Amino acid sequence: MALTNLPYDDDAIVAAVRDVAVRRQEVRDVRVDFSSTDVDESTEATVTATFAWTVSAADAARILADAAPVGTTATTD
């Protein structure tokens, strides 16, 4: 089933997943990139990873409906 291509609020989706029962979680492709060769409190590093959560379809539909852009409705094909 495909979802309508809408610019969902990514932050809202991730926050909402924290509030539902997660059946399975997967973390992969973790990467740490340092901004310089100095490592101290004044320099930065970026940590990126791919997270996947398995939740009920009903929870996923509610999450998408809540994260849809204003004035739109999340629908499925």
Sequence and secondary structure as in RCSB ss.txt:
>XXXX:A:sequence
MALTNLPYDDDAIVAAVRDVAVRRQEVRDVRVDFSSTDVDESTEATVTATFAWTVSAADAARILADAAPVGTTAT
TD
>XXXX:A:secstr
  B      HHHHHHHHTTS  SEEEEEEEEEEESSS  STTS EEEEEEEEEE  HHHHHHHHHHHS TT    
B 
